[in-house]
């Protein structure tokens, strides 16, 4: 088996890990957001508001602070969903980061050693 195919298989595997983890995070984030909107409206309003724009917007920095912060950890449903997101986030970042590195190595291999 050619080393180029090994690079491609490894990269696709890392992308799959990142993509599956990302979907898992997305589903749990939507579930958490819907729960907060229904049962803790003020928290949801605070998390989805951006300056000069009302609630219901995307605020990823606010969500990350909330996911890793102590707010609402006394609620078992919120804590469980936050834990699921905390567990999956490093897998997603590692998967996409490693795929980026493997693509860089593949480019290096193709430009330096292939067809010589």
RATA-V894729 format. One record per backbone hydrogen bond with DSSP energy under -0.5 kcal/mol. CO is the residue of the C=O (numbers start at 1). NH is the residue of the N-H. Records with the same first field share a line. If there is no record, write none. Layout:
CO = NH + NH
//
This chain:
2 = 5 + 6
3 = 7
4 = 8
5 = 9
6 = 10
7 = 11
8 = 12
9 = 13
10 = 14
11 = 15
12 = 16
13 = 17
14 = 18
15 = 19
16 = 20
17 = 21
18 = 22
19 = 23
20 = 24
21 = 25
22 = 26
23 = 27
24 = 28
25 = 29
26 = 30
27 = 31
28 = 32
29 = 33
30 = 34
31 = 35
32 = 36
33 = 37
34 = 38
35 = 39 + 40
36 = 40
40 = 44
41 = 45
42 = 46
43 = 47
44 = 48
46 = 49
48 = 57
50 = 53
53 = 50
54 = 50
57 = 59
59 = 63
60 = 64
61 = 65
62 = 66
63 = 67
64 = 68
65 = 69
70 = 73
72 = 75
74 = 76
75 = 79
76 = 80
77 = 81
78 = 82
79 = 83
80 = 84
81 = 85
82 = 86
83 = 87
84 = 88
85 = 89
86 = 90
87 = 91
88 = 92
89 = 93
90 = 94
91 = 95
92 = 96
93 = 97
94 = 98
95 = 99
96 = 100
97 = 101
98 = 102
99 = 103
100 = 104
101 = 105
102 = 106
103 = 107
104 = 108
105 = 109
106 = 110
107 = 111
108 = 112
109 = 113 + 114
113 = 116
//
